[in-house]
Amino acid sequence: MSQVNLDAMNDAELKRYFLSNRQDQDTFQAYLDRFSQRPKTVIARPSDPDFDAKIQAAIRQKLEALGSSQADNNTVERME
């Protein structure tokens, strides 16, 4: 069995590899390590009077970012 370079994979590749190799403890640890290194931001605190609006805005931004990245991927696929 060939050795896979987990460090060379981008986040999406590592996630796909992890999901298809769930029994591999090294892959699981690499995925957790990479996930824990991501910066964490506080969108709103429970006591914030605009809590709901801030959460909804953050969700909208995430969905828009996902939508545009999927549209970019579809464009690239059509060009190939």
Backbone as JSON Lines, residues from 0, in Angstrom:
{"i":0,"aa":"M","n":[0.85,-1.19,0.0],"ca":[0.0,0.0,0.0],"c":[0.89,1.24,0.0]}
{"i":1,"aa":"S","n":[0.59,2.21,-0.87],"ca":[1.42,3.4,-0.98],"c":[1.08,4.4,0.13]}
{"i":2,"aa":"Q","n":[2.08,5.17,0.52],"ca":[1.92,6.17,1.56],"c":[1.3,7.43,0.95]}
{"i":3,"aa":"V","n":[0.27,7.98,1.56],"ca":[-0.41,9.16,1.07],"c":[0.13,10.37,1.82]}
{"i":4,"aa":"N","n":[0.42,11.47,1.1],"ca":[0.91,12.69,1.72],"c":[-0.28,13.57,2.1]}
{"i":5,"aa":"L","n":[-0.72,13.44,3.33],"ca":[-1.87,14.19,3.81],"c":[-1.6,15.68,3.87]}
{"i":6,"aa":"D","n":[-0.35,16.06,4.15],"ca":[0.01,17.47,4.25],"c":[-0.08,18.18,2.9]}
{"i":7,"aa":"A","n":[0.1,17.44,1.82],"ca":[0.05,18.04,0.49],"c":[-1.38,18.28,0.01]}
{"i":8,"aa":"M","n":[-2.36,17.68,0.68],"ca":[-3.76,17.82,0.28],"c":[-4.32,19.15,0.77]}
{"i":9,"aa":"N","n":[-5.19,19.76,-0.05],"ca":[-5.89,20.95,0.44],"c":[-7.03,20.47,1.34]}
{"i":10,"aa":"D","n":[-7.75,21.39,1.94],"ca":[-8.79,21.02,2.9],"c":[-9.86,20.12,2.29]}
{"i":11,"aa":"A","n":[-10.31,20.46,1.09],"ca":[-11.37,19.67,0.45],"c":[-10.88,18.26,0.12]}
{"i":12,"aa":"E","n":[-9.65,18.14,-0.37],"ca":[-9.1,16.83,-0.68],"c":[-8.94,15.98,0.58]}
{"i":13,"aa":"L","n":[-8.44,16.6,1.65],"ca":[-8.27,15.87,2.9],"c":[-9.62,15.4,3.43]}
{"i":14,"aa":"K","n":[-10.63,16.24,3.36],"ca":[-11.95,15.86,3.83],"c":[-12.48,14.67,3.03]}
{"i":15,"aa":"R","n":[-12.38,14.75,1.7],"ca":[-12.84,13.64,0.85],"c":[-12.08,12.35,1.17]}
{"i":16,"aa":"Y","n":[-10.77,12.48,1.33],"ca":[-9.96,11.29,1.63],"c":[-10.35,10.72,2.99]}
{"i":17,"aa":"F","n":[-10.53,11.59,3.97],"ca":[-10.93,11.15,5.31],"c":[-12.28,10.42,5.26]}
{"i":18,"aa":"L","n":[-13.24,11.0,4.54],"ca":[-14.57,10.38,4.47],"c":[-14.55,9.03,3.77]}
{"i":19,"aa":"S","n":[-13.6,8.83,2.88],"ca":[-13.53,7.53,2.2],"c":[-12.59,6.55,2.92]}
{"i":20,"aa":"N","n":[-11.89,7.02,3.96],"ca":[-10.95,6.18,4.72],"c":[-11.14,6.4,6.22]}
{"i":21,"aa":"R","n":[-12.37,6.27,6.68],"ca":[-12.7,6.57,8.08],"c":[-11.97,5.7,9.08]}
{"i":22,"aa":"Q","n":[-11.52,4.54,8.68],"ca":[-10.83,3.64,9.6],"c":[-9.37,4.04,9.81]}
{"i":23,"aa":"D","n":[-8.85,4.94,8.98],"ca":[-7.44,5.35,9.05],"c":[-7.27,6.4,10.14]}
{"i":24,"aa":"Q","n":[-6.66,6.02,11.25],"ca":[-6.49,6.91,12.4],"c":[-5.56,8.09,12.08]}
{"i":25,"aa":"D","n":[-4.54,7.88,11.26],"ca":[-3.64,8.98,10.89],"c":[-4.39,10.05,10.1]}
{"i":26,"aa":"T","n":[-5.26,9.61,9.2],"ca":[-6.05,10.55,8.42],"c":[-7.01,11.31,9.32]}
{"i":27,"aa":"F","n":[-7.63,10.61,10.24],"ca":[-8.54,11.25,11.18],"c":[-7.8,12.3,12.01]}
{"i":28,"aa":"Q","n":[-6.62,11.97,12.5],"ca":[-5.86,12.92,13.3],"c":[-5.42,14.12,12.46]}
{"i":29,"aa":"A","n":[-5.01,13.9,11.23],"ca":[-4.61,15.0,10.34],"c":[-5.8,15.93,10.09]}
{"i":30,"aa":"Y","n":[-6.97,15.34,9.88],"ca":[-8.17,16.14,9.66],"c":[-8.51,16.97,10.89]}
{"i":31,"aa":"L","n":[-8.45,16.37,12.07],"ca":[-8.72,17.11,13.31],"c":[-7.69,18.21,13.54]}
{"i":32,"aa":"D","n":[-6.42,17.91,13.29],"ca":[-5.37,18.92,13.46],"c":[-5.6,20.11,12.54]}
{"i":33,"aa":"R","n":[-5.91,19.82,11.3],"ca":[-6.14,20.9,10.34],"c":[-7.35,21.72,10.74]}
{"i":34,"aa":"F","n":[-8.42,21.05,11.16],"ca":[-9.64,21.75,11.56],"c":[-9.39,22.63,12.77]}
{"i":35,"aa":"S","n":[-8.61,22.14,13.73],"ca":[-8.36,22.91,14.95],"c":[-7.45,24.11,14.72]}
{"i":36,"aa":"Q","n":[-6.73,24.12,13.61],"ca":[-5.84,25.24,13.3],"c":[-6.57,26.41,12.64]}
{"i":37,"aa":"R","n":[-7.79,26.19,12.21],"ca":[-8.54,27.27,11.56],"c":[-8.87,28.35,12.57]}
{"i":38,"aa":"P","n":[-8.83,29.6,12.14],"ca":[-9.19,30.67,13.07],"c":[-10.66,30.6,13.44]}
{"i":39,"aa":"K","n":[-10.92,30.88,14.68],"ca":[-12.29,30.86,15.16],"c":[-12.74,32.29,15.44]}
{"i":40,"aa":"T","n":[-13.9,32.63,14.91],"ca":[-14.42,33.97,15.13],"c":[-15.73,33.89,15.91]}
{"i":41,"aa":"V","n":[-15.95,34.89,16.72],"ca":[-17.2,34.98,17.48],"c":[-18.13,35.89,16.69]}
{"i":42,"aa":"I","n":[-19.22,35.33,16.22],"ca":[-20.18,36.1,15.43],"c":[-21.04,36.97,16.35]}
{"i":43,"aa":"A","n":[-21.53,36.37,17.41],"ca":[-22.37,37.08,18.37],"c":[-22.38,36.32,19.69]}
{"i":44,"aa":"R","n":[-22.56,37.04,20.74],"ca":[-22.7,36.42,22.06],"c":[-24.19,36.31,22.38]}
{"i":45,"aa":"P","n":[-24.59,35.34,23.19],"ca":[-26.02,35.17,23.51],"c":[-26.67,36.42,24.11]}
{"i":46,"aa":"S","n":[-25.89,37.24,24.8],"ca":[-26.45,38.45,25.4],"c":[-26.56,39.62,24.42]}
{"i":47,"aa":"D","n":[-26.05,39.45,23.21],"ca":[-26.08,40.51,22.2],"c":[-27.51,40.78,21.76]}
{"i":48,"aa":"P","n":[-27.96,42.04,21.8],"ca":[-29.34,42.33,21.41],"c":[-29.63,42.04,19.92]}
{"i":49,"aa":"D","n":[-28.6,42.03,19.08],"ca":[-28.76,41.74,17.65],"c":[-28.34,40.31,17.32]}
{"i":50,"aa":"F","n":[-28.42,39.41,18.29],"ca":[-27.95,38.04,18.12],"c":[-28.54,37.38,16.88]}
{"i":51,"aa":"D","n":[-29.87,37.38,16.76],"ca":[-30.53,36.7,15.64],"c":[-30.1,37.29,14.3]}
{"i":52,"aa":"A","n":[-30.07,38.6,14.2],"ca":[-29.7,39.24,12.93],"c":[-28.26,38.92,12.55]}
{"i":53,"aa":"K","n":[-27.35,38.9,13.52],"ca":[-25.95,38.6,13.22],"c":[-25.77,37.14,12.79]}
{"i":54,"aa":"I","n":[-26.49,36.24,13.43],"ca":[-26.4,34.82,13.06],"c":[-26.96,34.62,11.65]}
{"i":55,"aa":"Q","n":[-28.09,35.22,11.37],"ca":[-28.69,35.09,10.04],"c":[-27.79,35.68,8.96]}
{"i":56,"aa":"A","n":[-27.16,36.82,9.25],"ca":[-26.24,37.43,8.28],"c":[-25.03,36.53,8.04]}
{"i":57,"aa":"A","n":[-24.51,35.92,9.08],"ca":[-23.36,35.01,8.93],"c":[-23.74,33.78,8.11]}
{"i":58,"aa":"I","n":[-24.93,33.25,8.33],"ca":[-25.4,32.1,7.56],"c":[-25.56,32.49,6.09]}
{"i":59,"aa":"R","n":[-26.16,33.66,5.84],"ca":[-26.32,34.13,4.47],"c":[-24.97,34.27,3.77]}
{"i":60,"aa":"Q","n":[-23.99,34.85,4.46],"ca":[-22.66,35.02,3.87],"c":[-22.04,33.68,3.53]}
{"i":61,"aa":"K","n":[-22.17,32.72,4.42],"ca":[-21.61,31.39,4.18],"c":[-22.29,30.73,2.98]}
{"i":62,"aa":"L","n":[-23.61,30.82,2.9],"ca":[-24.33,30.23,1.78],"c":[-23.96,30.91,0.46]}
{"i":63,"aa":"E","n":[-23.8,32.23,0.48],"ca":[-23.41,32.95,-0.73],"c":[-22.0,32.54,-1.16]}
{"i":64,"aa":"A","n":[-21.1,32.39,-0.2],"ca":[-19.74,31.96,-0.52],"c":[-19.73,30.56,-1.1]}
{"i":65,"aa":"L","n":[-20.52,29.67,-0.51],"ca":[-20.61,28.3,-1.03],"c":[-21.23,28.3,-2.43]}
{"i":66,"aa":"G","n":[-22.24,29.1,-2.63],"ca":[-22.9,29.18,-3.93],"c":[-21.96,29.7,-5.01]}
{"i":67,"aa":"S","n":[-21.18,30.72,-4.69],"ca":[-20.27,31.26,-5.7],"c":[-19.11,30.3,-5.98]}
{"i":68,"aa":"S","n":[-18.65,29.57,-4.97],"ca":[-17.56,28.62,-5.21],"c":[-18.08,27.44,-6.03]}
{"i":69,"aa":"Q","n":[-19.32,27.03,-5.82],"ca":[-19.89,25.95,-6.63],"c":[-20.11,26.41,-8.05]}
{"i":70,"aa":"A","n":[-20.51,27.67,-8.23],"ca":[-20.7,28.21,-9.58],"c":[-19.36,28.28,-10.3]}
{"i":71,"aa":"D","n":[-18.29,28.67,-9.58],"ca":[-16.95,28.71,-10.16],"c":[-16.51,27.31,-10.59]}
{"i":72,"aa":"N","n":[-16.78,26.32,-9.76],"ca":[-16.42,24.93,-10.08],"c":[-17.17,24.46,-11.31]}
{"i":73,"aa":"N","n":[-18.46,24.8,-11.41],"ca":[-19.26,24.4,-12.58],"c":[-18.73,25.04,-13.85]}
{"i":74,"aa":"T","n":[-18.29,26.3,-13.76],"ca":[-17.73,26.99,-14.92],"c":[-16.45,26.32,-15.37]}
{"i":75,"aa":"V","n":[-15.59,25.97,-14.45],"ca":[-14.34,25.31,-14.78],"c":[-14.62,23.95,-15.42]}
{"i":76,"aa":"E","n":[-15.58,23.2,-14.87],"ca":[-15.91,21.89,-15.42],"c":[-16.42,22.01,-16.85]}
{"i":77,"aa":"R","n":[-17.23,23.04,-17.15],"ca":[-17.76,23.22,-18.49],"c":[-16.65,23.6,-19.47]}
{"i":78,"aa":"M","n":[-15.63,24.32,-18.98],"ca":[-14.53,24.74,-19.84],"c":[-13.61,23.57,-20.19]}
{"i":79,"aa":"E","n":[-13.56,22.56,-19.35],"ca":[-12.65,21.44,-19.59],"c":[-13.21,20.55,-20.6]}
